[in-house]
Amino acid sequence: MRLAIAVLAAAALAGCSDGPLSEQEKEVKAEVGRHFAELNAQAAARAQEAKLTKSDIDLPATALVLNRYDWDLNGAIYPDVECSNAACKAKLGTLASIGVELRCPACGQELMTELTRVGKSLPMFDLRSGTGLPVVVIVRYVRKSYAYDLTSAVLVSSKTESVISTKAFTDPENRGKGGYYANGLYRVTGTAIGTTGFVYRGRELHEIDPESVKKMTQDPPETVSVSSMKLGRWGGIEKPLMPWLGKPPTEAPAKETPKTP
């Protein structure tokens, strides 16, 4: 009897009670997508709350800074990218592909073909548990931080104003009517690449502690047992996403050696 109970307990810990591996992998993909969708929905609700205020003093503190997340099941992160155009070779830093075409901002060269060919990518959804249970996944994402700027304004050309008046949208008196107004817009203050991990157990995602994530994503990666992971609400390991670094400097012509008189 004791042996039977022990076997059942071990099976539950391994995640077997949650269904077969193929089913759980599908569920994990859906749950990770739902995780980021909920975070973005919270940000959208706070932004809408700010729009509906009648005066700046009524702005809720939770609406002053927002975080929005870019994540795609088939997305990828490309570190240390250099433009593949031999005439350009711009240093582009780290790029993220989230269902959109990647092009060099300096020359317009399409980049995905070459990046895919050389296999230089880190998947946004990276299954790490193999054929075992519970399902373990490494997740990479892009986080954009937005700040509410009370001094911001919408700039409209006189030509546009003469055709379609924007006063109804930019006048502060029209706040609360769903319009796009001046003196209170969100601007991007920072962008970061994040890496986190999840264990899927009990039909729920459990976030993995940053130290275990570091071990699993280092080069070469380290195998970390689920039993040694600390599961909870940790947050990801993030690094600032720097803007592209531009074209490499052109070499100046060598100076002539001064002639001795």
C-alpha positions in Angstrom: 0.0 0.0 0.0 2.8 2.4 0.9 4.6 1.5 -2.3 1.5 2.3 -4.4 1.1 5.7 -2.6 4.7 6.5 -3.3 4.4 5.6 -6.9 1.3 7.8 -7.3 3.1 10.7 -5.6 6.1 10.4 -7.8 3.9 10.4 -10.9 2.2 13.5 -9.8 5.5 15.3 -9.2 6.6 14.3 -12.6 3.6 15.9 -14.2 2.1 12.6 -15.5 -1.3 13.4 -14.0 -1.6 16.5 -16.2 -1.8 14.5 -19.5 0.6 13.2 -22.1 3.6 15.2 -23.2 2.2 16.2 -26.6 -0.9 17.7 -25.0 1.1 19.5 -22.3 3.4 21.0 -24.9 0.4 22.5 -26.7 -0.9 23.8 -23.4 2.4 25.4 -22.5 2.5 27.3 -25.8 -1.0 28.6 -25.2 -0.2 29.6 -21.6 2.9 31.5 -22.4 1.0 33.5 -25.1 -1.7 34.1 -22.6 0.8 35.2 -20.0 2.1 38.1 -22.2 -1.4 38.9 -23.5 -2.5 39.5 -19.9 0.5 41.7 -19.1 -0.3 43.8 -22.2 -4.0 43.9 -21.4 -3.1 45.4 -18.0 -1.0 48.0 -19.6 -3.7 48.9 -22.1 -6.3 49.2 -19.2 -4.0 51.6 -17.3 -3.4 53.7 -20.4 -7.1 54.0 -21.0 -7.6 54.9 -17.4 -5.1 57.8 -17.9 -7.0 59.0 -21.0 -10.3 59.2 -19.1 -9.0 61.5 -16.4 -10.2 65.1 -16.5 -7.1 66.7 -15.1 -3.5 65.7 -14.7 -3.8 65.7 -10.9 -6.2 62.8 -11.2 -3.8 60.5 -13.0 -3.4 57.2 -11.2 0.1 56.3 -10.2 -0.2 52.9 -11.9 -0.7 54.7 -15.3 2.5 56.8 -15.2 4.8 54.0 -16.3 3.7 51.1 -18.4 5.4 48.0 -19.7 4.4 46.3 -23.0 5.8 43.0 -24.2 6.6 41.7 -27.6 6.6 37.9 -27.9 5.8 35.4 -30.6 5.8 31.6 -30.5 7.9 31.5 -33.7 9.9 34.7 -32.9 13.7 34.8 -32.4 16.4 37.0 -30.9 19.5 37.7 -33.1 22.6 38.9 -31.1 25.4 40.9 -32.6 24.0 41.4 -36.1 26.0 42.9 -38.9 24.4 44.0 -42.1 25.0 41.3 -44.8 25.4 44.0 -47.5 29.1 44.1 -48.3 28.8 47.8 -49.2 27.2 48.6 -45.8 28.4 46.2 -43.0 26.5 48.3 -40.4 26.8 47.1 -36.8 23.1 46.5 -35.8 23.5 45.0 -32.4 20.7 42.7 -31.1 17.5 42.4 -33.2 14.2 40.7 -32.5 12.0 39.1 -35.1 8.4 39.0 -34.1 6.6 38.1 -37.3 7.9 41.1 -39.1 10.6 41.5 -41.8 14.0 42.6 -40.6 15.9 45.2 -42.7 19.0 47.1 -42.2 18.1 50.7 -41.1 21.2 52.0 -42.9 20.8 50.5 -46.4 17.5 48.7 -46.4 19.1 45.3 -46.9 16.8 42.3 -46.1 18.4 40.4 -43.2 16.2 37.4 -42.4 17.5 35.2 -45.3 21.2 35.5 -44.2 20.4 35.3 -40.4 18.4 32.1 -41.1 21.1 30.6 -43.2 23.8 31.0 -40.6 21.5 29.8 -37.8 22.4 32.8 -35.6 19.2 33.0 -33.5 17.9 32.4 -30.0 14.2 31.2 -30.1 11.6 33.0 -28.1 10.1 29.7 -27.2 12.8 27.2 -26.3 11.7 23.8 -25.1 14.3 22.3 -22.7 12.6 19.3 -21.1 13.1 17.0 -24.1 10.8 14.0 -23.9 10.5 14.1 -20.1 7.9 15.7 -17.7 7.2 18.2 -16.4 7.6 20.5 -19.4 10.4 23.1 -19.0 10.7 26.0 -21.4 13.0 29.0 -21.8 11.2 32.1 -23.0 12.8 35.2 -24.5 10.9 38.5 -25.0 11.2 42.2 -25.7 9.9 44.6 -23.0 9.3 48.3 -23.9 8.9 50.7 -21.1 6.6 53.7 -21.6 6.4 56.9 -19.5 3.4 59.3 -19.4 4.8 62.6 -20.5 2.7 65.6 -19.4 4.6 68.0 -21.6 4.2 66.1 -24.8 2.3 67.5 -27.7 1.0 66.5 -31.1 2.7 68.5 -33.9 0.4 69.1 -36.9 1.3 71.0 -40.0 -0.7 74.0 -41.1 -1.6 72.2 -44.3 -3.1 69.3 -42.4 -4.9 71.7 -40.1 -6.4 73.6 -43.0 -7.9 70.4 -44.4 -8.9 68.5 -41.3 -9.0 70.4 -38.0 -7.3 68.4 -35.2 -8.6 70.6 -32.4 -11.2 68.1 -31.4 -8.5 65.5 -30.8 -5.7 67.7 -29.3 -7.7 70.0 -27.1 -7.3 69.0 -23.4 -11.0 69.9 -22.9 -11.9 66.9 -25.0 -10.3 64.4 -22.6 -12.6 61.5 -21.7 -14.2 61.4 -25.2 -11.7 58.8 -26.6 -9.7 61.3 -28.6 -6.0 61.4 -29.1 -4.9 64.5 -27.3 -1.9 66.7 -26.6 -0.2 67.3 -23.3 -0.3 63.8 -22.1 1.1 61.1 -24.3 3.2 58.0 -23.7 6.8 57.8 -25.0 9.2 55.0 -25.0 11.9 55.3 -22.3 13.7 52.1 -22.7 13.7 48.7 -24.4 15.1 45.4 -23.0 15.6 41.9 -24.1 14.4 39.5 -21.4 15.0 35.8 -20.7 13.0 33.7 -18.2 11.9 30.1 -17.8 8.8 28.2 -16.8 7.9 24.8 -15.5 4.4 23.7 -16.5 2.9 21.7 -13.6 -0.7 21.4 -12.4 -1.9 23.1 -15.5 -0.1 26.3 -14.5 3.1 28.1 -15.4 5.6 28.4 -12.6 8.5 30.8 -13.2 12.0 29.6 -12.7 14.5 31.5 -10.5 17.0 33.6 -12.4 20.1 31.7 -11.2 18.7 28.4 -12.8 17.8 30.3 -16.0 21.4 31.6 -16.2 22.8 28.1 -15.9 20.4 26.8 -18.6 21.2 29.6 -21.1 25.0 30.0 -20.6 27.4 28.8 -23.3 27.7 25.8 -23.0 24.3 25.3 -21.2 24.1 23.5 -17.9 21.4 20.9 -17.2 19.4 21.9 -14.2 17.0 19.4 -12.5 13.5 20.6 -11.7 13.9 19.6 -8.1 16.8 22.1 -7.7 14.9 25.0 -9.3 13.2 27.6 -7.1 9.7 28.2 -8.6 7.8 31.4 -8.0 7.2 34.9 -9.3 10.7 36.0 -10.2 10.7 38.1 -13.3 13.2 37.7 -16.2 16.9 38.4 -16.6 17.0 41.6 -18.7 19.6 43.5 -20.8 19.0 46.9 -22.4 18.4 46.7 -26.1 20.8 49.2 -27.5 20.0 51.1 -30.8 21.9 50.1 -33.9 25.5 51.2 -33.9 25.6 52.5 -37.4 28.1 52.0 -40.2 31.7 51.2 -39.3 34.0 54.3 -39.6 35.7 54.7 -42.9 39.4 54.6 -42.8 41.1 58.0 -43.3 43.8 58.3 -45.9 47.3 57.8 -44.4 49.1 61.0 -43.8 52.3 61.5 -45.9 55.5 61.3 -44.0 56.9 64.8 -43.8 59.9 65.3 -46.0 63.2 66.2 -44.4 64.5 69.5 -45.8 
